[in-house]
């Protein structure tokens, strides 16, 4: 990625109602679900993409084992197929 290239931006509202802006680092499919890897200056988060009546929305992953296994599988896939 070029230094001046802009990534897609998304605003996520947390459980306390605070909005935070993230860059979309990756969208990928795994275990019959779609996931979004989002980054900000402070953190990186993984969210599941859900479909409902022709709309998509993001859902947080509360199970740390699920989150860790998805991130681990994603890292293996990226290492096996690095971007040019």
ZAGUDO-225505 format. One record per residue: x, y, z of N, C-alpha, C in turn; chain. Coordinates in pm, whole numbers, plus 50000, padded with zeros to 5 digits. Layout:
BEGIN
REC  n_xx  n_yy  n_zz ca_xx ca_yy ca_zz  c_xx  c_yy  c_zz ch
REC     X     Y     Z     X     Y     Z     X     Y     Z  A
...
END
This chain:
BEGIN
REC  n_xx  n_yy  n_zz ca_xx ca_yy ca_zz  c_xx  c_yy  c_zz ch
REC 50085 49882 50000 50000 50000 50000 50088 50123 50000  A
REC 50057 50216 49914 50132 50340 49904 50103 50427 50027  A
REC 50201 50505 50074 50181 50586 50194 50063 50683 50184  A
REC 50031 50735 50064 49923 50831 50052 49789 50766 50015  A
REC 49787 50634 50000 49664 50566 49963 49567 50566 50082  A
REC 49441 50604 50057 49341 50612 50163 49264 50481 50171  A
REC 49251 50428 50290 49170 50308 50312 49026 50351 50338  A
REC 48933 50255 50318 48793 50283 50351 48783 50312 50500  A
REC 48704 50411 50534 48685 50450 50673 48544 50409 50717  A
REC 48532 50374 50845 48404 50335 50901 48397 50387 51044  A
REC 48278 50424 51088 48257 50469 51225 48181 50360 51299  A
REC 48234 50322 51415 48174 50216 51496 48134 50276 51631  A
REC 48012 50244 51675 47965 50289 51806 47982 50175 51905  A
REC 48050 50202 52018 48071 50097 52117 47952 50085 52212  A
REC 47964 49995 52310 47854 49968 52403 47815 50090 52485  A
REC 47908 50185 52505 47881 50305 52582 47828 50419 52495  A
REC 47808 50392 52365 47755 50494 52275 47860 50587 52217  A
REC 47988 50559 52244 48094 50643 52189 48130 50597 52048  A
REC 48144 50692 51957 48179 50660 51820 48329 50671 51800  A
REC 48383 50574 51724 48526 50574 51692 48541 50547 51543  A
REC 48638 50614 51482 48666 50595 51341 48775 50490 51322  A
REC 48753 50402 51225 48847 50295 51194 48873 50291 51044  A
REC 48988 50238 51008 49020 50206 50869 48992 50059 50849  A
REC 48936 50025 50734 48909 49885 50701 49038 49826 50645  A
REC 49103 49741 50724 49228 49677 50682 49202 49558 50592  A
REC 49097 49482 50622 49068 49362 50543 48923 49320 50563  A
REC 48866 49265 50458 48737 49196 50463 48764 49056 50413  A
REC 48719 48954 50487 48748 48816 50447 48640 48722 50496  A
REC 48634 48605 50431 48538 48500 50465 48612 48388 50537  A
REC 48550 48336 50642 48608 48225 50715 48498 48156 50795  A
REC 48496 48024 50790 48396 47945 50864 48254 47991 50834  A
REC 48225 48012 50705 48092 48051 50658 48043 48185 50712  A
REC 48135 48271 50754 48101 48406 50799 48195 48505 50732  A
REC 48149 48629 50723 48233 48738 50674 48283 48817 50794  A
REC 48408 48862 50784 48470 48938 50893 48534 49064 50840  A
REC 48544 49165 50926 48612 49290 50895 48720 49312 50999  A
REC 48842 49337 50953 48954 49371 51041 48969 49523 51033  A
REC 48949 49591 51145 48948 49736 51151 49060 49787 51239  A
REC 49122 49900 51198 49229 49958 51279 49205 50107 51301  A
REC 49252 50153 51415 49255 50296 51445 49395 50325 51500  A
REC 49417 50446 51543 49547 50478 51603 49569 50404 51734  A
REC 49458 50367 51801 49469 50306 51933 49459 50154 51933  A
REC 49386 50095 51835 49359 49952 51845 49326 49889 51710  A
REC 49327 49758 51709 49280 49677 51597 49170 49588 51649  A
REC 49057 49584 51578 48945 49501 51622 48898 49414 51506  A
REC 48837 49302 51542 48778 49211 51447 48628 49207 51472  A
REC 48549 49224 51365 48404 49221 51379 48346 49129 51272  A
REC 48233 49066 51305 48164 48980 51210 48064 49064 51132  A
REC 48055 49042 51000 47961 49111 50914 47834 49027 50907  A
REC 47721 49087 50947 47592 49018 50946 47502 49080 50840  A
REC 47419 48997 50777 47321 49044 50679 47182 49034 50740  A
REC 47100 49139 50715 46962 49138 50762 46879 49222 50667  A
REC 46791 49157 50590 46700 49228 50499 46774 49325 50408  A
REC 46869 49275 50332 46945 49355 50235 47033 49462 50298  A
REC 47056 49456 50427 47146 49549 50494 47256 49470 50561  A
REC 47374 49530 50569 47485 49468 50641 47519 49554 50762  A
REC 47557 49487 50869 47601 49558 50988 47711 49477 51056  A
REC 47786 49543 51142 47898 49480 51211 47857 49440 51351  A
REC 47904 49322 51392 47876 49270 51525 48009 49239 51593  A
REC 48024 49285 51716 48145 49254 51791 48151 49107 51826  A
REC 48271 49055 51840 48291 48915 51877 48329 48912 52024  A
REC 48239 48863 52108 48261 48866 52252 48341 48746 52303  A
REC 48341 48636 52228 48412 48516 52270 48560 48529 52232  A
REC 48650 48543 52330 48792 48561 52297 48851 48441 52222  A
REC 48800 48320 52247 48851 48203 52176 48815 48209 52028  A
REC 48691 48250 51997 48650 48265 51857 48735 48372 51790  A
REC 48748 48487 51855 48826 48598 51798 48970 48555 51771  A
REC 49034 48491 51870 49173 48450 51855 49191 48346 51746  A
REC 49097 48251 51734 49111 48148 51632 49094 48207 51492  A
REC 49002 48303 51475 48983 48368 51346 49106 48451 51310  A
REC 49157 48529 51405 49277 48610 51378 49397 48523 51346  A
REC 49413 48412 51416 49525 48322 51391 49514 48262 51250  A
REC 49396 48218 51212 49377 48162 51077 49400 48269 50971  A
REC 49358 48392 50996 49380 48502 50903 49530 48529 50885  A
REC 49604 48532 50995 49749 48554 50989 49818 48444 50908  A
REC 49778 48320 50926 49836 48210 50849 49807 48228 50701  A
REC 49683 48267 50667 49645 48287 50527 49726 48400 50464  A
REC 49747 48509 50538 49824 48623 50486 49970 48582 50466  A
REC 50026 48509 50560 50165 48465 50547 50183 48372 50428  A
REC 50082 48288 50400 50090 48193 50289 50071 48263 50154  A
REC 50000 48376 50153 49973 48450 50029 49996 48598 50051  A
REC 50123 48639 50067 50151 48781 50093 50111 48869 49974  A
REC 50069 48991 50006 50034 49087 49900 50163 49136 49834  A
REC 50153 49169 49707 50270 49221 49637 50298 49364 49676  A
END
